[in-house]
Amino acid sequence: MILNDPTAQQSLNELLNVIKEPFWYKIDFWIGAVIGSVGLVFSILAFREAEQAKKAALQAKAAALDAGKTLKIQSVAIELSEVSQKIDAIEPDISYGDARNLLAEISRKLRRVTSPFESDAKLKAAIAALRDAIETTRTSLKAVRPLKENGESQIESAVYYGIEADFSNINNLVADLQGLLEMYSINSGDNDASA
């Protein structure tokens, strides 16, 4: 049989000699081990770098969102300042038509600039109070609607005195809202203004 064949016997003996010798005595084992270890180290380093890059990207995204929110708040604050200036410029000789147009303009602008924030818990009450004040002013303006045919009230400055307190209230509420938005800008919305 095959076991009687001297070349087969010699091959088996060589195989047994190779198997008996520990594999860590061979240089090819150490070459493979070194290459594998270096690969493992580089993989770990690459993974750590990727984690740091991901963390930096998330921080950059959060910073960009905060910057965008701050920019929006600043643009809203500018528009609120413009509304306040328009209210401050009301003169005692204002006509009913001018007062109606002014109320429509500031009402539209205030609704537009506050609507993105109306579900915000910190601003909800201030925005609701502002909208109530606009409606109260609208009611007061209806009460001083002109009775004469030429469109003027019978009493001089009746429109001004009929709406002055309501417009003053709107102006105060606008100032309150500006203050709250400034706190948002300072705190980036993370902290309560009372903290």
Secondary structure, 3 states (H helix, E strand, C coil): CCCCCHHHHHHHHHHHHHHHCCHHHCHHHHHHHHHHHHHHHHHHHHHHHHHHHHHHHHHHHHHHHHHHHHHHHHHHHHHHHHHHHHHHCCCCCCCHHHHHHHHHHHHHHHHHHHHHHCCCCCCHHHHHHHHHHHHHHHHHHHHCCCCCCCCCCCCCCHHHHHHHHHHHHHHHHHHHHHHHHHHHHHHCCCCCCCC
